[in-house]
Structure formats: C-alpha cells, structure tokens
Amino acid sequence: MRIPEIFEPVAQEVLRRMGAESTTRLGPDYYLIKTATPEAITDSEVAKFASWNLPADHTWPC
C-alpha cells in the first residue's frame, strides 16, 4: 500500500482505520500490511489517502 509522504502525520491512523493488524515499512511511503478485513481498505473513509491496488512490479520505490 502506498500512503504518500505528505500524509505521514496521519499514516498510522489511516492504517488503523483500514484494519491493519501488522505493518512493515517498505520505503518512505510504502507499507506491507496484514488485515483480517480487506474490505476495510476500499470501504474506509480514509481510502482516499492511500493507493492499494498497485502492480507487483511497482510496489517498491525505484
């Protein structure tokens, strides 16, 4: 998942509201998350702060 660096102050809240049970930071604005409720990623009111449907070849910052 990508949460742009400009939203860093609210990134943890965004992840919490998306149901992230665990997170691994993959760069300045990329996160690998584990969630039991994947529908919360798209149905959450905070979904506008993140890009979650990223092609596998673009998930790591170049």
Backbone hydrogen bonds, N-H to C=O, Kabsch-Sander energy under -0.5 kcal/mol:
donor,donor_aa,acceptor,acceptor_aa,energy
2,R,51,S,-3.2
3,I,1,M,-0.5
3,I,29,D,-2.2
7,F,4,P,-2.4
8,E,5,E,-1.9
10,V,7,F,-1.9
11,A,7,F,-0.6
11,A,8,E,-1.1
14,V,10,V,-2.5
15,L,11,A,-2.6
16,R,12,Q,-2.2
17,R,13,E,-2.5
18,M,14,V,-1.3
19,G,16,R,-1.6
20,A,15,L,-2.4
21,E,34,K,-3.6
22,S,34,K,-1.2
24,T,32,L,-2.3
26,L,30,Y,-2.9
27,G,30,Y,-0.6
31,Y,1,M,-3.1
32,L,24,T,-2.8
33,I,31,Y,-0.6
34,K,22,S,-2.2
36,A,19,G,-0.6
40,A,37,T,-1.9
41,I,38,P,-1.5
42,T,38,P,-0.7
43,D,39,E,-2.4
44,S,40,A,-1.1
47,A,44,S,-1.5
49,F,46,V,-2.2
50,A,47,A,-1.7
51,S,2,R,-2.7
52,W,50,A,-0.5
54,L,52,W,-1.1
58,H,55,P,-2.1
59,T,56,A,-1.0
